[in-house]
Amino acid sequence: MSNIDLSIIVPVYNVENYLRRGLDSILSQSSLIKYEILLIDDDSSDNSGAICDEYQNNYSNVFVTHIENNGVAEARNLGISLSRGNYLYFMDPDDFLSDDFFERISPQINKKWDVLCFGYNEIKENNNDILSCRSHTYSQIGLLDKSEF
């Protein structure tokens, strides 16, 4: 069994305007969760690949793989094959985590579950000005059967 709790897989393609905020939101988490960040650069034509390399050079738990453009599914699948964590988290490069995300999910680490679902906020922005924020929550907590999921 790996000593890494969580592998965070981020497919990257032409997201230079969002990538730093998303990565910083992961790296600023305070928690005992041991994690790695797998950045799969899908042949970006902007500065996304260079940003990935910069983070890899500055953080020992960030790993970058540059591939030919094969699409998001291929990037995620490669991330799965490279992951060393006991659990996987797929994060889009334009997403970012709340300050207490790891703290809130850490009680669930090492419990017996196949899928952990949690709410999120859908934020519409224009030049970092928030235009709207819509909350999405799950009403069910705990183990769900197939039909409930």
Secondary structure in CASP SS format (residue, H / E / C, confidence):
PFRMAT SS
TARGET T0000
AUTHOR 0000-0000-0000
METHOD secondary structure of the structure
MODEL  1
M C 1.00
S C 1.00
N C 1.00
I C 1.00
D C 1.00
L E 1.00
S E 1.00
I E 1.00
I E 1.00
V E 1.00
P E 1.00
V E 1.00
Y C 1.00
N C 1.00
V C 1.00
E C 1.00
N C 1.00
Y C 1.00
L H 1.00
R H 1.00
R H 1.00
G H 1.00
L H 1.00
D H 1.00
S H 1.00
I H 1.00
L H 1.00
S C 1.00
Q C 1.00
S C 1.00
S C 1.00
L C 1.00
I C 1.00
K C 1.00
Y E 1.00
E E 1.00
I E 1.00
L E 1.00
L E 1.00
I E 1.00
D E 1.00
D C 1.00
D C 1.00
S C 1.00
S C 1.00
D C 1.00
N C 1.00
S H 1.00
G H 1.00
A H 1.00
I H 1.00
C H 1.00
D H 1.00
E H 1.00
Y H 1.00
Q H 1.00
N H 1.00
N H 1.00
Y C 1.00
S C 1.00
N C 1.00
V E 1.00
F E 1.00
V E 1.00
T E 1.00
H E 1.00
I C 1.00
E C 1.00
N C 1.00
N C 1.00
G C 1.00
V H 1.00
A H 1.00
E H 1.00
A H 1.00
R H 1.00
N H 1.00
L H 1.00
G H 1.00
I H 1.00
S H 1.00
L H 1.00
S C 1.00
R C 1.00
G C 1.00
N C 1.00
Y E 1.00
L E 1.00
Y E 1.00
F E 1.00
M C 1.00
D C 1.00
P C 1.00
D C 1.00
D C 1.00
F C 1.00
L C 1.00
S C 1.00
D C 1.00
D C 1.00
F H 1.00
F H 1.00
E H 1.00
R H 1.00
I H 1.00
S H 1.00
P H 1.00
Q H 1.00
I C 1.00
N C 1.00
K C 1.00
K C 1.00
W C 1.00
D C 1.00
V C 1.00
L C 1.00
C C 1.00
F C 1.00
G C 1.00
Y E 1.00
N E 1.00
E E 1.00
I E 1.00
K E 1.00
E E 1.00
N E 1.00
N C 1.00
N C 1.00
D E 1.00
I E 1.00
L E 1.00
S E 1.00
C E 1.00
R E 1.00
S E 1.00
H E 1.00
T C 1.00
Y C 1.00
S C 1.00
Q C 1.00
I C 1.00
G C 1.00
L C 1.00
L C 1.00
D C 1.00
K C 1.00
S C 1.00
E C 1.00
F C 1.00
END
